[in-house]
Amino acid sequence: MNAADPAQTIMELTTAYWVSRCLHVVAELGVADALDEVPRTAAELAGKTGAEASALHRVLRALANHGIFELQAGRFAHNDASRLLRAGVEGSQRARARMFGLPVWWNAYGALGQTVRTGLPAVESVTGQSLFPYLAAHPEQARIFAETMAGMSRGRVGPVLDSYDFQGAEVIGDIGGGLGHVLKAVLATNLQASGILFDRPEVIAQASQEAVARIRYVAGDFFRDPIPACDVYLLMRVLHDWPDADSVAILRNLRADARPGARVLVLEGVLDEETLGILADIDIEMLTMTGGRERTREDWQRVLDEAGLSLRRILPTPSVTSIIEAVVP
């Protein structure tokens, strides 16, 4: 972005959705999977994906202009970025690109103005309900959401493992842990421990299709249903989905059956309003889609205090995720 030219900065931000929308559509069509390692024309790719050749050429040309795919003498070829739009590859970003292009996301951002006027999540104005009940009623979209969260977790778990010692924990619980990729990674380096994966019934049904013997799969509502006692609880990018009162309710429900001395690891960003960064942008996603928020250190202290947990320390990691360690008194 050209910071030296304020008008250009505004122009680039005003029109950023031109290209992001192209990315959504190409991910949904599966164009990257249709393209092998031989450069192909848009007509060849259109025949494999159900697109119109001329329109697809123009969309792929725009993406190539921004570093996704390469245009070579009228044919399109993969580059490192476009390969990540393929399904099933290491570090795949296809599910993420599809998720942000889902009608519920696109329509919710169209209603952001109403959110700014009311403070209520835009998703509620376009669906009549909050995000998670909506996903529960739309299994295919819920599957894309779960795959996106799993992909994001894979990229963040390495820095957590490098920054925290889980030794001594016999039972490690991943609360709201999606498909269990974080828990599996933690258990792979802590062979003495077993795990509990706790999430909504539809998520556990999907996660248990690739069940691991050392993991107990528990379906439930983390606001109301008992959460099994663990030595260490993980909540990775869970609480930012919820307003403070709901986050406190989740933690209080966790604490209800927790043993004194149990550790609660909130794996989240810690927003610094002096430096801002990507968390200021992610906060808009929370505002629009969930009603949650990114939090400062002071915010996290307040939430943990109200939940009856003792903040022990905050460990930064090389990623945007910090390890906020609290203890059950």
N, C-alpha and C positions, 0 to 999 in steps of 0.2 A: 504494500500500500504506500502511496506517495504522500508521506507526512509533510513534505515541504509545500505541497499545494493543497490548501484546505478544500477548495472546490472539487478537486479530483478525489480527495478522500471521501467527500460526501457522495459524489457520483458513483464511486466503486461500491460503497455500502448500499446505496439506494438500489442498485441493479444486481447485487450479489445473487439474488434468487434466480436470475436468468440461468446461470450455470449450475447452481445447486439443483434446480429442478431437472435439468438435463441429466444430472447424475442419478437422481431418483429414478427417472424413467428407464435409463439404460440398465440400472441394477435390477429393476423389476422385470424387464424383458429378458434378462440373462444374456446380454450381448457378450460379456466377457467370457462366459462359458462357451458360447458359440464360436468364438474366435480361437483358433489354435495358434501354433507358432509360425504359421505361414500368413503373411499379410493378405487381407481379404477386402474386397469392395463392399460398400454398404449394401449393394444389391444382393451379394452372397449372404451377408449377415441377416438381411431382412428376410430372406427366404427361410432362414432357420429360426427366426424369432417372431414372425408374424407382424413385422413392421413394414412401413412404406419406405421404399429405398431412398428416395430423394430426401424425405424428412429425416430419416436415420442418418444419412450422410451429413446433413447440416448439424444435427445434434452432436454427432461424434467429432465433427470438425471443431465445434465450440469447446468440447472437452479437451481435445488435443491442444487447443490454444491455451489451456490452463494446466497442461502437464499430465493429462490422463488420456492414454492411447497416443499413438504417433501416426501422423498422416504422411505416407510415403508414396508419391506419384499416384495419387488417387486411391490408394489402398490404405487400410488401417491395420496397424500392428500393435502388439502389446508392448508396454513398458512396465517398469516396476510398480507404478501406481495402478494401472489397469488390471494387472494380474491379481491384485488384492480384491478386485470385484468378482472373482470367481468363487463359487461355493466350495467349501470343503478344503481349501488350502490353508496352510499355516498363516495365521494373522488375517484371515479373510475379513473384509469390510462390507461384503455384500449385504448381510442382514442389517447392518447399521444404515446403509444407504437406502435400503428398502423401507426400514422403519420410519425414518424421517420423511419419506415420501408417501406414507400411508395417508389416505384421506383424512383420518381423524387428526393426524399431526398437522397436515397442510391447512385444514379448515380451522383448527384451533389457533394457529398463528395468524390467520386472517381475522380472528376475533380478538387479537391482543389488545386493541384499543379499548374494548369493553372491560378487559381485565384491569387495565390501568385506571379506568374510571371507577371500578367496583372493588378491586382487590381480589376478586374471585377467579379461580383458574378458568381460562378460556375454554378448555376441553368440556367443561360442564355446560357451557352455553351452546355448544354444537352437538353434544350427545345426550344432554339431559342427565348425565351422571358423571361421577368421577372416573379417572382413568382405569383403575384396577377392576372395578365391576364391569366396565365396558370391555376390557380385555377378556375377562372371564366369560363373557357372552359371545366373544368372537375368537374361537380357538385358533384359526390360522394367523390372525394378527397377534394373538398372544404367543404363538410359537416364534414368530419373527422377533417379537420383543425379547423373549427369553434367550434366543440365539444372540441377539445384540448384546444383552447384558453379560452373557457368558464370554463373548469375544472381548468386551471391555475389561472384564475381570482377569482374563488371561494376561493381558498386557500390564496389569497393575499388581499381580500377585508376586512376581519376581522381586520387585523392590521391597515388598513387605517381608518376604522370607529372608532377604538379606539384612533386614533391619531389626528383626525381632526374634528372640529365643523362646521357642515353645517347649523346651525341655522341661520335663516334670509334669506336664499335662497328660492325664490319662484319657480324658474325654474332651474333645474339642467340638463345639457346636457352631454350625454356620446358620445363622438365623436370617431368614429371607435370602437364602443363599442361591436361589435360582437352580441351575442345573448341577451345581456342586463342583464347579471347576476350581474354585478357590480352596474348598475343603480338600479335594483330592490332592492338590499341590502341597498343601500343608502336611497332610498325612504321609505323602511320599517322602518327606524329609524328617518325619517324626514317627518312626516305625513302632514306637511303644504305645502310641495313642490310637484310640478308635474315634469315630466321628458320628455326629448327628446332623442331618440336613433337615431343616425345618422351613417349610414354605407352604403356599396355598395348594390345595388339593390338585388343581390342574397342572401346576408346575411340578409337584412331586411325581405325578403320574408320568410326566415326560422324563424327568430326571431318572426315575427308577428303571427306565428302559435300558439304561447302561449302568446298572447297579454295581456297586463295589462292596465286597464282603465286609469290610471294616466300617462301613457306613450304615447307620440306621436311618431310614427314610420316614419322616414324620410329617403328616399333613395337618395343617391347622391355621388358625387365624391368630397372628401374634398380638392382637389386641385383647383377645378373650381366652383362647385355649391355653392350657398348661404347656409351658416350654420345659422340656426335660432338663434336669440339673446337669451342668457341665463344669469342668475346671476352667475352661477358657471359652468365652463366647465371641464369635466374630459377627460383626454387622458391617458388611462392606457396601458402601454407597446405598444404604437403606434409609437412614434417618433423614437424608436430604430430600427424600420424596414427601416428607410430612411436615406440617406446621409444628411449632414448638409443643403445643398441648398434646398432639398425637404422638410425637416423638417421646415425650415424657411418659405417656400411657404405655407405649411399647416397652420402654425400659422398666417401668414399674411391674409390668406383667412378667418380664424376664426375671426380675429380682424376686418375685413372689416365691419361686421354688428354687432359687439359687442358694448355694451354700456360702456362708461367710468366707471371705477371702478369694472367692472366684473372681477371675479377671474378665473384664468386658472390654474388648478391643473394637472401638468404633473406627472403621477404616474409611476416612472421609477427607475431603479438603478442608483446610483452615484458611478462610478468606482474610487477606490483609488489605484493608482499604487504602493503605499507603502505596502499595505496589500493584494491586488489582491482579491482572493476569486472566487466564482462561476461566477461573472460577466465577468471575464477574459475568461471563457469557453463559456458563452453565446455569447460573442463578436464574436467567431468563427462561430457560427450559423448565426449571422447577416452578417458576411463577406461572407459566402458561399451561403446563401439562399436569402438575400434581398438587399445586398449592404449597409445596415445600420450599426450601431455601438452602443456599449455601451459608455457612456460619463462620463467624470470627471466633477467635479463642474465647472471648468474653461470652459469646452466645453459647458455645459448647459448655463452658463452666456453669452457666445458668441452667441449661437443660439437665445436665448431670446432677446438679445440686437438687433440683426439683424432683428428680427421679429417685433420690436417696442413694446415689452412688458417689464415691469419692474419686475425684480426678487425681491420678498419680503423676502422669507426665504426658507430654505430647512429643512423639518422635517423628521428625520429618523423614521422608524417603526421597530418593531421586525422582520420583514421579509426583504427580499432583496430589497423590493420596498421602495423608499423614496417619500415624497410628496414635489414636487418642486412647490411652490406657486408663481405665477406671477399675475400681475394686468394690466388690460388695462388702459393706461393713459387717 
